């Protein structure tokens, strides 16, 4: 459970360089597109600490840590990583509705609705 141990380092009092390193590690795991790791992330709710850190940093701030976190969600959206996309919107969608300064979370919601619509039509 290495991902869980690394993600556990994400605390508001953790130095910024360590926070960024953890976020880069999580992004590397997501970019690998390994279904086993993606399922593990979903099952163990490993993105929750990133979302918590995002809001602890200030949801209206555009800083280094928040930019790194947003890049993970941007990758999930652009590459259409279905399992993670469904997980992110279902688990954190309501929290991200208040983010108005970028379209990443609105676009994630839109892709989620498209997946749901396709599944309903099959």
BALOBA-297419 format. One line per field, with one value per residue: residue number from 1; residue in one letter; x, y, z of N, C-alpha, C, O, CB in turn. Coordinates in nm, 3 decimals, always signed. Glycine has a CB too. Example, Ala and Ser with C-alpha at 12.3 -4.5 7.8 and 13.67 -1.06 7.14 Angstrom:
// BALOBA-297419
resi = (1 / 2)
resn = (a / s)
n.c1 = (+1.319 / +1.285)
n.c2 = (-0.569 / -0.225)
n.c3 = (+0.780 / +0.708)
ca.c1 = (+1.230 / +1.367)
ca.c2 = (-0.450 / -0.106)
ca.c3 = (+0.780 / +0.714)
c.c1 = (+1.320 / +1.290)
c.c2 = (-0.330 / +0.003)
c.c3 = (+0.780 / +0.787)
o.c1 = (+1.424 / +1.341)
o.c2 = (-0.332 / +0.114)
o.c3 = (+0.846 / +0.804)
cb.c1 = (+1.131 / +1.408)
cb.c2 = (-0.447 / -0.060)
cb.c3 = (+0.905 / +0.572)
// end
This chain:
// BALOBA-297419
resi = (1 / 2 / 3 / 4 / 5 / 6 / 7 / 8 / 9 / 10 / 11 / 12 / 13 / 14 / 15 / 16 / 17 / 18 / 19 / 20 / 21 / 22 / 23 / 24 / 25 / 26 / 27 / 28 / 29 / 30 / 31 / 32 / 33 / 34 / 35 / 36 / 37 / 38 / 39 / 40 / 41 / 42 / 43 / 44 / 45 / 46 / 47 / 48 / 49 / 50 / 51 / 52 / 53 / 54 / 55 / 56 / 57 / 58 / 59 / 60 / 61 / 62 / 63 / 64 / 65 / 66 / 67 / 68 / 69 / 70 / 71 / 72 / 73 / 74 / 75 / 76 / 77 / 78 / 79 / 80 / 81 / 82 / 83 / 84 / 85 / 86 / 87 / 88 / 89 / 90 / 91 / 92 / 93 / 94 / 95 / 96 / 97 / 98 / 99 / 100 / 101 / 102 / 103 / 104 / 105 / 106 / 107 / 108 / 109 / 110 / 111 / 112 / 113 / 114 / 115 / 116 / 117 / 118 / 119 / 120 / 121 / 122)
resn = (x / x / x / x / x / x / x / x / x / x / x / x / x / x / x / x / x / x / x / x / x / x / x / x / x / x / x / x / x / x / x / x / x / x / x / x / x / x / x / x / x / x / x / x / x / x / x / x / x / x / x / x / x / x / x / x / x / x / x / x / x / x / x / x / x / x / x / x / x / x / x / x / x / x / x / x / x / x / x / x / x / x / x / x / x / x / x / x / x / x / x / x / x / x / x / x / x / x / x / x / x / x / x / x / x / x / x / x / x / x / x / x / x / x / x / x / x / x / x / x / x / x)
n.c1 = (+0.084 / +0.180 / +0.101 / -0.093 / +0.062 / +0.235 / +0.055 / -0.048 / +0.129 / +0.041 / -0.040 / -0.167 / +0.040 / +0.270 / +0.578 / +0.588 / +0.740 / +0.747 / +0.475 / +0.426 / +0.588 / +0.456 / +0.213 / +0.306 / +0.395 / +0.152 / +0.031 / +0.203 / +0.140 / -0.127 / -0.096 / +0.028 / -0.176 / -0.254 / -0.478 / -0.501 / -0.378 / -0.538 / -0.788 / -0.722 / -0.669 / -0.927 / -1.072 / -0.943 / -0.979 / -0.783 / -0.753 / -0.877 / -0.716 / -0.575 / -0.778 / -0.865 / -0.634 / -0.626 / -0.849 / -0.775 / -0.558 / -0.682 / -0.948 / -0.981 / -0.735 / -0.462 / -0.209 / +0.115 / +0.087 / -0.192 / -0.214 / -0.070 / -0.231 / -0.467 / -0.372 / -0.368 / -0.643 / -0.706 / -0.565 / -0.702 / -0.946 / -0.879 / -0.761 / -0.960 / -0.995 / -1.178 / -1.263 / -1.146 / -1.251 / -1.529 / -1.520 / -1.406 / -1.598 / -1.831 / -1.749 / -1.639 / -1.766 / -1.968 / -1.823 / -1.647 / -1.808 / -1.820 / -1.595 / -1.501 / -1.312 / -1.186 / -1.235 / -1.202 / -1.330 / -1.597 / -1.591 / -1.518 / -1.751 / -1.926 / -1.821 / -1.867 / -2.148 / -2.190 / -2.088 / -2.269 / -2.503 / -2.447 / -2.425 / -2.684 / -2.820 / -2.740)
n.c2 = (-0.119 / +0.129 / +0.368 / +0.472 / +0.523 / +0.720 / +0.922 / +0.981 / +1.160 / +1.407 / +1.680 / +1.986 / +2.122 / +2.018 / +2.066 / +2.267 / +2.175 / +1.901 / +1.839 / +1.895 / +1.700 / +1.465 / +1.499 / +1.495 / +1.230 / +1.091 / +1.174 / +1.053 / +0.786 / +0.784 / +0.859 / +0.636 / +0.471 / +0.222 / -0.025 / -0.169 / -0.005 / +0.223 / +0.123 / +0.061 / +0.318 / +0.424 / +0.242 / +0.269 / +0.534 / +0.731 / +0.983 / +1.162 / +1.294 / +1.473 / +1.635 / +1.745 / +1.888 / +2.068 / +2.232 / +2.321 / +2.478 / +2.690 / +2.744 / +2.936 / +3.013 / +3.022 / +2.848 / +2.686 / +2.421 / +2.376 / +2.401 / +2.177 / +1.974 / +2.023 / +1.960 / +1.683 / +1.618 / +1.737 / +1.574 / +1.331 / +1.406 / +1.484 / +1.251 / +1.078 / +0.882 / +0.650 / +0.502 / +0.653 / +0.902 / +0.867 / +0.811 / +1.050 / +1.248 / +1.144 / +1.122 / +1.372 / +1.571 / +1.756 / +1.915 / +2.046 / +2.208 / +2.473 / +2.592 / +2.836 / +2.957 / +2.807 / +2.568 / +2.296 / +2.124 / +2.153 / +2.051 / +1.787 / +1.702 / +1.722 / +1.525 / +1.303 / +1.300 / +1.242 / +0.980 / +0.851 / +0.890 / +0.746 / +0.490 / +0.448 / +0.436 / +0.199)
n.c3 = (+0.000 / -0.092 / -0.217 / -0.045 / +0.182 / +0.089 / +0.015 / +0.261 / +0.362 / +0.291 / +0.441 / +0.577 / +0.713 / +0.610 / +0.438 / +0.139 / -0.082 / -0.037 / -0.046 / -0.317 / -0.433 / -0.354 / -0.488 / -0.753 / -0.760 / -0.733 / -0.968 / -1.154 / -1.109 / -1.191 / -1.460 / -1.559 / -1.628 / -1.542 / -1.476 / -1.239 / -1.043 / -1.069 / -0.988 / -0.729 / -0.627 / -0.637 / -0.475 / -0.225 / -0.180 / -0.239 / -0.353 / -0.193 / +0.012 / -0.155 / -0.255 / -0.014 / +0.056 / -0.156 / -0.103 / +0.151 / +0.091 / -0.019 / -0.213 / -0.407 / -0.477 / -0.698 / -0.695 / -0.667 / -0.558 / -0.579 / -0.857 / -0.942 / -0.842 / -0.984 / -1.236 / -1.234 / -1.233 / -1.472 / -1.651 / -1.615 / -1.722 / -1.991 / -2.098 / -2.061 / -1.851 / -1.751 / -1.510 / -1.301 / -1.362 / -1.318 / -1.044 / -0.938 / -1.000 / -0.878 / -0.610 / -0.541 / -0.679 / -0.592 / -0.417 / -0.586 / -0.739 / -0.665 / -0.764 / -0.966 / -1.129 / -1.323 / -1.588 / -1.564 / -1.376 / -1.440 / -1.696 / -1.638 / -1.510 / -1.727 / -1.902 / -1.741 / -1.736 / -2.006 / -2.018 / -1.849 / -1.995 / -2.231 / -2.123 / -2.035 / -2.274 / -2.387)
ca.c1 = (+0.000 / +0.273 / +0.030 / -0.155 / +0.165 / +0.285 / -0.053 / -0.064 / +0.218 / -0.025 / -0.101 / -0.148 / +0.166 / +0.382 / +0.644 / +0.533 / +0.815 / +0.704 / +0.338 / +0.438 / +0.645 / +0.349 / +0.118 / +0.372 / +0.393 / +0.015 / +0.008 / +0.278 / +0.062 / -0.246 / -0.051 / +0.064 / -0.301 / -0.261 / -0.609 / -0.486 / -0.352 / -0.656 / -0.889 / -0.672 / -0.693 / -1.071 / -1.113 / -0.886 / -1.011 / -0.654 / -0.754 / -0.937 / -0.618 / -0.544 / -0.891 / -0.858 / -0.523 / -0.668 / -0.936 / -0.700 / -0.474 / -0.768 / -1.006 / -0.973 / -0.594 / -0.398 / -0.070 / +0.190 / +0.028 / -0.323 / -0.193 / -0.029 / -0.350 / -0.556 / -0.316 / -0.412 / -0.782 / -0.703 / -0.522 / -0.814 / -1.046 / -0.830 / -0.735 / -1.085 / -0.968 / -1.317 / -1.280 / -1.112 / -1.346 / -1.652 / -1.488 / -1.385 / -1.724 / -1.923 / -1.699 / -1.599 / -1.833 / -2.036 / -1.721 / -1.583 / -1.903 / -1.797 / -1.473 / -1.546 / -1.206 / -1.138 / -1.339 / -1.165 / -1.428 / -1.720 / -1.568 / -1.525 / -1.894 / -1.984 / -1.780 / -1.939 / -2.286 / -2.185 / -2.072 / -2.397 / -2.600 / -2.413 / -2.457 / -2.830 / -2.868 / -2.697)
ca.c2 = (+0.000 / +0.240 / +0.491 / +0.521 / +0.578 / +0.845 / +1.020 / +1.019 / +1.272 / +1.532 / +1.751 / +2.130 / +2.170 / +1.957 / +2.164 / +2.273 / +2.090 / +1.762 / +1.831 / +1.887 / +1.569 / +1.366 / +1.519 / +1.444 / +1.084 / +1.046 / +1.196 / +0.949 / +0.663 / +0.801 / +0.862 / +0.499 / +0.413 / +0.082 / -0.046 / -0.214 / +0.112 / +0.309 / +0.061 / +0.076 / +0.457 / +0.440 / +0.159 / +0.322 / +0.677 / +0.798 / +1.122 / +1.246 / +1.388 / +1.577 / +1.728 / +1.816 / +1.984 / +2.171 / +2.326 / +2.379 / +2.583 / +2.799 / +2.704 / +3.044 / +3.044 / +2.950 / +2.838 / +2.570 / +2.294 / +2.361 / +2.378 / +2.038 / +1.891 / +2.044 / +1.890 / +1.543 / +1.613 / +1.771 / +1.454 / +1.236 / +1.456 / +1.481 / +1.113 / +1.004 / +0.766 / +0.631 / +0.464 / +0.767 / +1.008 / +0.838 / +0.824 / +1.191 / +1.323 / +1.093 / +1.145 / +1.510 / +1.663 / +1.867 / +2.004 / +2.124 / +2.295 / +2.612 / +2.642 / +2.906 / +3.021 / +2.720 / +2.481 / +2.155 / +2.047 / +2.155 / +1.956 / +1.652 / +1.675 / +1.703 / +1.391 / +1.208 / +1.293 / +1.171 / +0.836 / +0.803 / +0.891 / +0.633 / +0.365 / +0.436 / +0.406 / +0.066)
ca.c3 = (+0.000 / -0.100 / -0.252 / +0.078 / +0.271 / +0.032 / +0.021 / +0.402 / +0.390 / +0.256 / +0.553 / +0.554 / +0.771 / +0.537 / +0.350 / +0.004 / -0.175 / -0.015 / -0.099 / -0.463 / -0.467 / -0.338 / -0.598 / -0.875 / -0.751 / -0.763 / -1.112 / -1.225 / -1.098 / -1.276 / -1.600 / -1.600 / -1.679 / -1.499 / -1.417 / -1.100 / -0.959 / -1.072 / -0.902 / -0.591 / -0.590 / -0.614 / -0.360 / -0.101 / -0.175 / -0.227 / -0.400 / -0.089 / +0.070 / -0.252 / -0.256 / +0.113 / +0.046 / -0.251 / -0.033 / +0.263 / +0.033 / -0.064 / -0.340 / -0.505 / -0.503 / -0.808 / -0.651 / -0.719 / -0.514 / -0.641 / -1.000 / -0.959 / -0.817 / -1.099 / -1.352 / -1.226 / -1.278 / -1.614 / -1.722 / -1.610 / -1.816 / -2.130 / -2.141 / -2.042 / -1.766 / -1.711 / -1.370 / -1.216 / -1.393 / -1.244 / -0.902 / -0.902 / -1.005 / -0.777 / -0.475 / -0.513 / -0.770 / -0.524 / -0.359 / -0.691 / -0.807 / -0.626 / -0.827 / -1.086 / -1.207 / -1.430 / -1.642 / -1.550 / -1.300 / -1.520 / -1.806 / -1.580 / -1.489 / -1.861 / -1.948 / -1.656 / -1.787 / -2.134 / -1.988 / -1.794 / -2.104 / -2.317 / -2.051 / -2.031 / -2.410 / -2.432)
c.c1 = (+0.088 / +0.201 / -0.032 / -0.054 / +0.220 / +0.179 / -0.077 / +0.027 / +0.154 / -0.101 / -0.077 / -0.014 / +0.290 / +0.445 / +0.594 / +0.609 / +0.777 / +0.561 / +0.343 / +0.494 / +0.539 / +0.250 / +0.179 / +0.374 / +0.255 / -0.013 / +0.082 / +0.202 / -0.059 / -0.206 / -0.012 / -0.055 / -0.311 / -0.394 / -0.602 / -0.468 / -0.474 / -0.767 / -0.849 / -0.695 / -0.839 / -1.113 / -1.066 / -0.909 / -0.884 / -0.651 / -0.815 / -0.835 / -0.577 / -0.655 / -0.891 / -0.750 / -0.558 / -0.753 / -0.867 / -0.609 / -0.555 / -0.819 / -0.996 / -0.829 / -0.544 / -0.249 / -0.009 / +0.124 / -0.107 / -0.310 / -0.153 / -0.147 / -0.446 / -0.504 / -0.354 / -0.555 / -0.793 / -0.663 / -0.636 / -0.920 / -0.999 / -0.812 / -0.855 / -1.061 / -1.098 / -1.336 / -1.253 / -1.208 / -1.476 / -1.632 / -1.478 / -1.517 / -1.821 / -1.878 / -1.680 / -1.673 / -1.899 / -1.936 / -1.663 / -1.679 / -1.879 / -1.671 / -1.512 / -1.436 / -1.143 / -1.245 / -1.313 / -1.276 / -1.564 / -1.709 / -1.570 / -1.670 / -1.961 / -1.948 / -1.850 / -2.082 / -2.290 / -2.171 / -2.203 / -2.502 / -2.575 / -2.450 / -2.607 / -2.886 / -2.828 / -2.782)
c.c2 = (+0.125 / +0.371 / +0.553 / +0.584 / +0.710 / +0.955 / +1.066 / +1.134 / +1.408 / +1.588 / +1.900 / +2.183 / +2.110 / +2.063 / +2.153 / +2.182 / +1.943 / +1.741 / +1.814 / +1.752 / +1.459 / +1.378 / +1.469 / +1.291 / +1.030 / +1.063 / +1.089 / +0.816 / +0.670 / +0.794 / +0.723 / +0.424 / +0.263 / +0.063 / -0.090 / -0.095 / +0.205 / +0.254 / +0.074 / +0.220 / +0.479 / +0.367 / +0.218 / +0.473 / +0.763 / +0.941 / +1.216 / +1.341 / +1.500 / +1.681 / +1.810 / +1.923 / +2.098 / +2.277 / +2.391 / +2.492 / +2.705 / +2.770 / +2.811 / +3.084 / +2.960 / +2.947 / +2.708 / +2.437 / +2.273 / +2.337 / +2.234 / +1.943 / +1.901 / +1.968 / +1.741 / +1.530 / +1.647 / +1.649 / +1.351 / +1.276 / +1.438 / +1.339 / +1.022 / +0.873 / +0.736 / +0.599 / +0.580 / +0.884 / +0.989 / +0.858 / +0.971 / +1.266 / +1.274 / +1.125 / +1.292 / +1.614 / +1.781 / +1.965 / +2.097 / +2.216 / +2.442 / +2.672 / +2.706 / +2.958 / +2.932 / +2.620 / +2.333 / +2.075 / +2.046 / +2.055 / +1.812 / +1.611 / +1.645 / +1.564 / +1.282 / +1.189 / +1.220 / +1.021 / +0.778 / +0.792 / +0.772 / +0.500 / +0.343 / +0.396 / +0.267 / -0.042)
c.c3 = (+0.000 / -0.131 / -0.127 / +0.172 / +0.220 / +0.045 / +0.165 / +0.441 / +0.361 / +0.375 / +0.528 / +0.608 / +0.704 / +0.447 / +0.206 / -0.092 / -0.158 / -0.066 / -0.252 / -0.507 / -0.456 / -0.454 / -0.730 / -0.876 / -0.788 / -0.912 / -1.194 / -1.221 / -1.190 / -1.424 / -1.649 / -1.660 / -1.651 / -1.425 / -1.272 / -1.007 / -0.955 / -0.982 / -0.756 / -0.542 / -0.557 / -0.487 / -0.228 / -0.085 / -0.160 / -0.280 / -0.296 / -0.024 / -0.026 / -0.257 / -0.127 / +0.110 / -0.047 / -0.181 / +0.087 / +0.215 / -0.007 / -0.203 / -0.447 / -0.536 / -0.619 / -0.774 / -0.702 / -0.683 / -0.580 / -0.792 / -1.027 / -0.939 / -0.935 / -1.220 / -1.352 / -1.279 / -1.426 / -1.697 / -1.727 / -1.712 / -1.960 / -2.182 / -2.118 / -1.965 / -1.692 / -1.563 / -1.275 / -1.239 / -1.315 / -1.095 / -0.860 / -0.899 / -0.897 / -0.635 / -0.442 / -0.596 / -0.702 / -0.462 / -0.465 / -0.766 / -0.778 / -0.690 / -0.960 / -1.175 / -1.312 / -1.466 / -1.623 / -1.484 / -1.370 / -1.634 / -1.758 / -1.562 / -1.624 / -1.915 / -1.870 / -1.707 / -1.922 / -2.113 / -1.937 / -1.905 / -2.198 / -2.252 / -2.047 / -2.167 / -2.458 / -2.375)
o.c1 = (+0.071 / +0.238 / -0.022 / -0.082 / +0.246 / +0.210 / -0.121 / +0.006 / +0.205 / -0.214 / +0.021 / +0.039 / +0.402 / +0.374 / +0.561 / +0.546 / +0.777 / +0.531 / +0.273 / +0.450 / +0.533 / +0.208 / +0.109 / +0.356 / +0.243 / -0.075 / +0.028 / +0.201 / -0.091 / -0.274 / -0.018 / -0.037 / -0.371 / -0.418 / -0.687 / -0.534 / -0.507 / -0.831 / -0.934 / -0.736 / -0.871 / -1.181 / -1.140 / -0.864 / -0.880 / -0.556 / -0.806 / -0.866 / -0.548 / -0.628 / -0.914 / -0.771 / -0.524 / -0.730 / -0.899 / -0.585 / -0.498 / -0.743 / -1.003 / -0.805 / -0.579 / -0.173 / -0.075 / +0.108 / -0.136 / -0.388 / -0.199 / -0.161 / -0.499 / -0.583 / -0.368 / -0.585 / -0.877 / -0.722 / -0.661 / -0.977 / -1.072 / -0.844 / -0.851 / -1.103 / -1.124 / -1.417 / -1.327 / -1.240 / -1.527 / -1.717 / -1.535 / -1.544 / -1.887 / -1.962 / -1.701 / -1.646 / -1.887 / -1.963 / -1.634 / -1.635 / -1.914 / -1.642 / -1.551 / -1.464 / -1.053 / -1.335 / -1.395 / -1.312 / -1.639 / -1.804 / -1.618 / -1.708 / -2.043 / -2.034 / -1.889 / -2.131 / -2.384 / -2.236 / -2.243 / -2.580 / -2.670 / -2.502 / -2.652 / -2.990 / -2.877 / -2.759)
o.c2 = (+0.215 / +0.476 / +0.674 / +0.686 / +0.802 / +1.068 / +1.178 / +1.198 / +1.511 / +1.547 / +1.937 / +2.280 / +2.148 / +2.142 / +2.045 / +2.118 / +1.868 / +1.636 / +1.730 / +1.697 / +1.371 / +1.277 / +1.407 / +1.230 / +0.936 / +0.977 / +1.040 / +0.742 / +0.573 / +0.729 / +0.696 / +0.327 / +0.187 / +0.128 / -0.053 / -0.085 / +0.260 / +0.329 / +0.096 / +0.240 / +0.546 / +0.424 / +0.217 / +0.532 / +0.855 / +1.014 / +1.338 / +1.459 / +1.611 / +1.801 / +1.931 / +2.035 / +2.213 / +2.397 / +2.505 / +2.588 / +2.813 / +2.771 / +2.780 / +3.177 / +2.843 / +3.032 / +2.630 / +2.350 / +2.165 / +2.259 / +2.174 / +1.845 / +1.801 / +1.918 / +1.681 / +1.441 / +1.593 / +1.624 / +1.291 / +1.190 / +1.382 / +1.311 / +0.903 / +0.766 / +0.790 / +0.663 / +0.601 / +0.957 / +1.082 / +0.915 / +1.010 / +1.340 / +1.356 / +1.154 / +1.334 / +1.733 / +1.894 / +2.085 / +2.213 / +2.295 / +2.528 / +2.790 / +2.637 / +3.001 / +2.976 / +2.590 / +2.251 / +1.967 / +1.948 / +1.984 / +1.723 / +1.498 / +1.553 / +1.493 / +1.179 / +1.077 / +1.146 / +0.943 / +0.668 / +0.697 / +0.705 / +0.410 / +0.229 / +0.330 / +0.221 / -0.160)
o.c3 = (+0.083 / -0.078 / -0.107 / +0.235 / +0.298 / +0.082 / +0.187 / +0.544 / +0.403 / +0.405 / +0.464 / +0.554 / +0.737 / +0.385 / +0.158 / -0.177 / -0.256 / -0.122 / -0.308 / -0.608 / -0.541 / -0.510 / -0.810 / -0.981 / -0.866 / -0.974 / -1.293 / -1.320 / -1.260 / -1.503 / -1.769 / -1.733 / -1.728 / -1.324 / -1.191 / -0.904 / -0.850 / -0.909 / -0.669 / -0.427 / -0.458 / -0.401 / -0.129 / +0.013 / -0.079 / -0.254 / -0.311 / -0.008 / +0.018 / -0.262 / -0.129 / +0.157 / -0.020 / -0.198 / +0.122 / +0.287 / -0.027 / -0.299 / -0.566 / -0.612 / -0.634 / -0.819 / -0.771 / -0.769 / -0.631 / -0.848 / -1.125 / -1.012 / -0.982 / -1.300 / -1.458 / -1.360 / -1.498 / -1.803 / -1.832 / -1.779 / -2.043 / -2.298 / -2.151 / -2.009 / -1.585 / -1.496 / -1.180 / -1.146 / -1.253 / -1.027 / -0.758 / -0.804 / -0.833 / -0.549 / -0.328 / -0.585 / -0.749 / -0.455 / -0.437 / -0.849 / -0.860 / -0.670 / -1.054 / -1.287 / -1.384 / -1.387 / -1.664 / -1.532 / -1.359 / -1.666 / -1.829 / -1.594 / -1.634 / -1.967 / -1.926 / -1.718 / -1.949 / -2.182 / -1.976 / -1.909 / -2.240 / -2.318 / -2.057 / -2.174 / -2.561 / -2.403)
cb.c1 = (-0.095 / +0.379 / -0.080 / -0.227 / +0.279 / +0.325 / -0.182 / -0.037 / +0.345 / -0.120 / -0.040 / -0.261 / +0.169 / +0.334 / +0.797 / +0.537 / +0.965 / +0.714 / +0.256 / +0.527 / +0.764 / +0.276 / +0.079 / +0.517 / +0.432 / -0.089 / +0.055 / +0.418 / +0.017 / -0.317 / +0.067 / +0.119 / -0.312 / -0.138 / -0.686 / -0.367 / -0.230 / -0.708 / -0.908 / -0.522 / -0.650 / -1.152 / -1.060 / -0.737 / -1.107 / -0.550 / -0.832 / -1.001 / -0.493 / -0.522 / -1.026 / -0.833 / -0.396 / -0.747 / -1.063 / -0.617 / -0.399 / -0.694 / -1.149 / -1.049 / -0.508 / -0.426 / -0.061 / +0.332 / +0.014 / -0.408 / -0.085 / +0.083 / -0.422 / -0.569 / -0.164 / -0.404 / -0.868 / -0.606 / -0.398 / -0.875 / -1.075 / -0.699 / -0.614 / -1.151 / -0.847 / -1.378 / -1.189 / -0.969 / -1.375 / -1.700 / -1.357 / -1.290 / -1.789 / -1.938 / -1.569 / -1.453 / -1.935 / -2.130 / -1.609 / -1.517 / -2.044 / -1.788 / -1.368 / -1.632 / -1.101 / -1.008 / -1.356 / -1.036 / -1.442 / -1.749 / -1.435 / -1.450 / -1.965 / -1.934 / -1.628 / -1.939 / -2.345 / -2.069 / -1.960 / -2.447 / -2.593 / -2.264 / -2.401 / -2.893 / -2.816 / -2.554)
cb.c2 = (+0.000 / +0.212 / +0.463 / +0.410 / +0.478 / +0.826 / +0.962 / +0.898 / +1.258 / +1.512 / +1.706 / +2.207 / +2.139 / +1.834 / +2.145 / +2.416 / +2.109 / +1.726 / +1.957 / +2.000 / +1.536 / +1.385 / +1.670 / +1.499 / +1.039 / +1.124 / +1.338 / +0.932 / +0.639 / +0.935 / +0.958 / +0.422 / +0.437 / +0.044 / -0.149 / -0.311 / +0.188 / +0.325 / -0.087 / +0.040 / +0.552 / +0.386 / +0.017 / +0.294 / +0.706 / +0.719 / +1.132 / +1.158 / +1.311 / +1.516 / +1.651 / +1.718 / +1.914 / +2.108 / +2.256 / +2.270 / +2.529 / +2.933 / +2.665 / +3.164 / +3.019 / +3.018 / +2.847 / +2.572 / +2.292 / +2.486 / +2.473 / +2.003 / +1.934 / +2.195 / +1.905 / +1.491 / +1.709 / +1.887 / +1.392 / +1.229 / +1.604 / +1.556 / +1.058 / +0.975 / +0.793 / +0.522 / +0.349 / +0.811 / +1.013 / +0.694 / +0.752 / +1.258 / +1.310 / +0.942 / +1.072 / +1.524 / +1.590 / +1.812 / +1.922 / +2.033 / +2.258 / +2.623 / +2.526 / +3.017 / +3.070 / +2.648 / +2.509 / +2.142 / +2.102 / +2.297 / +1.986 / +1.647 / +1.795 / +1.814 / +1.374 / +1.256 / +1.435 / +1.223 / +0.814 / +0.898 / +1.024 / +0.634 / +0.369 / +0.568 / +0.510 / +0.042)
cb.c3 = (+0.122 / -0.204 / -0.358 / +0.148 / +0.287 / -0.116 / -0.039 / +0.492 / +0.308 / +0.137 / +0.692 / +0.618 / +0.918 / +0.453 / +0.354 / -0.047 / -0.155 / +0.135 / -0.061 / -0.515 / -0.375 / -0.202 / -0.611 / -0.886 / -0.608 / -0.678 / -1.154 / -1.163 / -0.952 / -1.246 / -1.616 / -1.482 / -1.829 / -1.407 / -1.496 / -1.087 / -1.010 / -1.216 / -0.939 / -0.584 / -0.704 / -0.734 / -0.376 / -0.097 / -0.057 / -0.298 / -0.531 / +0.019 / +0.113 / -0.391 / -0.272 / +0.229 / -0.002 / -0.368 / +0.011 / +0.335 / -0.087 / -0.062 / -0.321 / -0.455 / -0.376 / -0.949 / -0.497 / -0.667 / -0.360 / -0.615 / -1.054 / -0.860 / -0.686 / -1.132 / -1.355 / -1.080 / -1.196 / -1.640 / -1.653 / -1.469 / -1.789 / -2.140 / -2.069 / -2.177 / -1.665 / -1.792 / -1.336 / -1.242 / -1.544 / -1.273 / -0.871 / -1.001 / -1.144 / -0.793 / -0.456 / -0.535 / -0.848 / -0.416 / -0.294 / -0.789 / -0.768 / -0.475 / -0.849 / -1.047 / -1.114 / -1.388 / -1.787 / -1.470 / -1.159 / -1.574 / -1.875 / -1.444 / -1.419 / -1.958 / -1.936 / -1.509 / -1.802 / -2.219 / -1.883 / -1.681 / -2.181 / -2.349 / -1.906 / -1.984 / -2.507 / -2.394)
// end
